[in-house]
Amino acid sequence: LDRFDEHDGPVRGVDFHKTQPLFASGGDDYKLKVWDFKLRRCLFTLLGHLDYIRTVQFHHEHPWILSCSDDQTIRIWNWQSRSC
């Protein structure tokens, strides 16, 4: 087992990619982070939410991550281009 601790505050949502060694996390710091669990590090951080992130999920076909926040938005991020 391992520990990933770059969030500032509680983590509320985590999802693993089905085919890549990646997972995404979101939490009370308004940040969505994409991690490589084989390299054991955060690859990048996606910013845009204005309140706590509650849920994150990889799309099963497209290079997208969906995130839901207390800022009353659902964002669709392209994790390959790192854009929303």
C-alpha positions, -999 to +999 in steps of 0.1 A: +000+000+000+010+036-005+002+071+005-006+101-017-009+134+002-007+165-019-042+177-013-048+205+012-076+191+032-100+162+030-103+141-003-139+135-012-137+116-045-113+091-062-116+071-094-092+047-111-087+047-149-097+013-164-066+008-186-040+034-176-020+034-143-039+066-133-063+077-107-080+111-102-088+127-068-108+158-057-115+174-024-120+203-002-090+223-017-111+227-050-084+208-069-087+178-092-054+159-093-044+132-117-019+107-104+003+079-118+002+052-092+031+033-107+054+064-105+038+073-072+033+110-079+008+136-090+011+143-128-009+175-128-036+195-111-067+208-128-081+241-114-115+256-120-140+247-093-149+274-068-159+251-039-154+215-026-151+187-052-174+159-041-171+133-070-147+125-098-150+098-125-131+088-156-152+084-187-149+048-200-142+057-236-130+093-239-101+111-222-125+128-199-129+132-161-162+144-148-162+163-115-190+175-093-186+204-069-204+223-042-200+253-065-231+238-082-212+228-114-203+196-132-172+200-152-159+177-180-121+178-182-100+165-210-071+149-190-049+146-221-051+183-230-056+193-194-085+215-202-121+219-192 
